[in-house]
Amino acid sequence: MKHVLAAVACAGLALAQGPPQGPPQPPRSAKAAAPVDLTGYWVSVISEDWRWRMVTPLKGDFANIPVNAEARKVGEMWDPAKDEAAGLACKSYGAPGIMRVPGRVHITWQDENTLQIETDSGQQTRTFHFAGKAPERVEPSWQGYSAANWERPPNGVELADPFPVFAVRTGTKGRSLEVVTTNLRPGYLRKNGIPYSAAAKVNEFYDYHKEANGDEWFTVTTIVTDPQYLTGPWITSSDYKKERDNSRWHPEPCSSK
């Protein structure tokens, strides 16, 4: 009788444990896990801030950016001809401001865990890394190093910043691309010489949506913080509409004017 009870007990334990488990599965790649498809050609649709985006603002126009006295002093010394002569025409095409520049972007997967954005304005290339960490001792660049992840609900991943990033965005339900960019080469927030420093950090959220008529859009919310030149976060939102093909893709070099 004892042997029978032992056998029954073992059988019950086996049932409780469920079927044999196979080897652990590797995590899905960022491309496979993507909740939305951001690939393709997109054009910026500018419905606000024309005076700062469609033309080069006047020297000393710091409106709408929380600059400090040091930034004003640097901005007042802006000289586009000097930048051009020094080979620094791309200073306003860095990660803090590139998505505000009128033009088109081409988004592709470079590999299973790396998303790439190319711009026709300024011919810049941004690389969003979903895996790994920033390499050590890499020279700062206009586009810096961008770490990316698919945002988790309810309102994103709280970042170790002095400003609550999630407070400016709600309702995305974890369907956004979140990007944090550092290791930046100092440049301009706008073409008229408003500076950002090497200590600047860029937080971005790419929100995709589709209209009832089939039109596809994404809005990128950009939050720039800079302890050297800003008194608070500079927050902008920029809209992009998907195009059918690359027939209007027209790469142009950086311009300082």
N, C-alpha and C positions, 0 to 999 in steps of 0.2 A: 504493500500500500504506500509506503514511504517513497519507493521508486516512482510510482505513478504520480504522486503529488509533486515530486521534484520535476518530473517531465512536464507536467501541466504548468508549473510555475515558470519553467524556462521558456515554454511556448508563449505564455502570456507576456513575459518580458520582451521576447523577440517581437511580438505584435506591437507592444507599446513603443518600441524603438523605431518601428516603421521599416520600410525596405532598406536594403544596404545602400549606403551613400557612395557615389562615385567620387573621383578626384575633384578637388575644388576647381571651378571654372575661372579662367582669367577674366578680369574686368573688361567690360566693353570699351572700345576706343571712343574717343570724343566724337568722331564722325558717326559711328554707329549709334551713339547715345543722344545725338542731336535731336531736341524736341521740335526744332524748326529748321527750314532750309534757307540759309542766307546766301547761298552761292548765286553767282550770276552778275550781270551788269546793272548798276543802279545810278540814278542821276539825283543830285541834290535839288530839292524843291524849296525855294527861299520865299517865305511868305512874311518874314519879319527880319528886323535888323539889317535892312538894305544898306543903310548909311555906313555900316561897318564891314559888310560882306561883299557887296557888289562893286564898291569903289574903295580905293585906299583912303582911310580916314586921315584927317589933317593931323599934323604934329601937335601933340598936346591934348588930343581928344581921348580922354581916359574914361569916358562915360560908360557906365554899366559894368565896370570891372573894379573890384575892391582893392585898389592899389594903395600902397603906403607912400610916404614921402620919398623914400629911396627910389622906388619905381618911377615916380614922377620925374625925378631928377635924371634918371637914365633915359626915360622916354623923350624928354625935352632935347636930348642930344642926338636923337635919331637922324641919321644921314644915309639915305638909300644909295646914293652914289658911292659913298665910302664902303658900304656893305658889298655892293656890286664889284668894286675894284678889289676887295679882299676875298672874293670868292665865297661870300656869305649870303647869297641871294635866297638861300633856303631857310633862313632863320625863322620865318613865319609859317613854315610848312612842317614843323615838328608835331609830335603826337598831341600836345596840349591844344593845338588849333587847327590841325589838318582837316578834321571832319566839318569845320565851319567854312572851309574854302569852297567856293562854287566849282562844280565840276562833276565828274563821274568816278565811281569806284568799281573795281572788278574783284569779286570775292571768290576764292577757290580754296580747296583743301590741298595743302602742300604734301601732307601725308595724313595718316589716320589720326594723329594727335596734334596737328599744326594747321591752323587756319591762316590764310594770307589775304591781305587787302592791298590792292594796288590802286593808286590814284592817277588819273590823267593830268590833273593840275599839279605841277611840281614833280611828277614822275616818282612819287614816293612808294615804298613798299613797307607795309606793316606786317609783322609776324606774331601771331597769337599762339603761345605755347600752353597746351593743356597738361602736359606731362613734364616731369623733371623740374629742375630749379635753375635759376640764372647762373651762367658760368662766372667764375671769379676772374677778376682783373680784365674785364672787357672794357674797351674804350667807350665812353658815353657816345650816343648818337642822336640824331634828330628824332628817331622813332623809339629809342630806348629799348628796354626789355619788357615785354608784355606777357603776363601770366593770365591765363583764361580758365574759366569753368562755366558750365551750364548752371545758371542761378537756381538755387533751391528755394522752395516755398517756405514761409508765406511771402516775404518781401525781400528776399535776398540774404546773402551772407553778411553778417555785421563785420565790418573791417576795423582794424585797429587804427582808426583815425580819430581826431578830435571832434569831427563833425558826423552826426548820424546820417550816413548816406541814404539809408532806407527811408528816411523821412521825406525825401523828395520824389519818391516813386511808390505807388501802391497798385495792387490788383494785377500784377503780371503772372502770378501763380506759377512761378518757377519755369517760365518758358523763355527766359532771356539769356543772352550771352553777357557774362560779366568779365571785365578786363581791368587789370591793374598794371599800370606802366610806370617804371622807374628807370634809373640809369640814363637820364636824359642829358643831352648836350644843351647848354643854355641857348635860348632863342627868344622869339617874340610870340605873345599871345595873339596879337594882331599885327598887320603889316606895318603899322605906323610906329613900331619900336617899343611897344609896351612889353617889358621884359618878363621872362620867367627864368629861374635859376636851375642849377644842377640838382638842387634839393627838391624840385617840384615833383609832385605825384599826380597821376591822372587815373581817376576811376571812371569807367564807362559801363553803360548798360545798353544793350542793343535789343530793342523790343520789336518783334515782327507782328504784323497784322495783315489781314486780307479783306478787301472790300467785297460787298455783295456782287459787284460787277466783275470780280476776278482780279482787279488791280492789287498788286502786292506792294507793301510799304515796310520800312523799318524806321524807327526813331531811335537815335542814339542820344542818351543823356550823358553829358560829360561834366565831371566835377574835378576841377583843378585846385590843388592846394599847394602853397609855396610859402614856407616860413620866412623867406628872405624878402619877397616883394608883395605879398598879398596879406591883407588884414583878415580875410575870411575866404571861404570857398567861392570860386567862380563857377557858376552852374549854368549850362546851356543845354538846349535840345535842338537837334538838327534832323530834318526829315529827308528820307530818300525813297524814291519810287523805282520799282524794277522796270527795266527796259527789255524789249523782246530779243535784242541781239546787240552786237558791238558796232553797228553801223555808224553810231555817233561818237564812238570812242576816239578821242583826239589828244594824245599825250603832248604836253607842253612843259618845257623846263621851268624851274623856279624863276620868279621875278621879284626884285626888291622894291618895285614901284607899283 
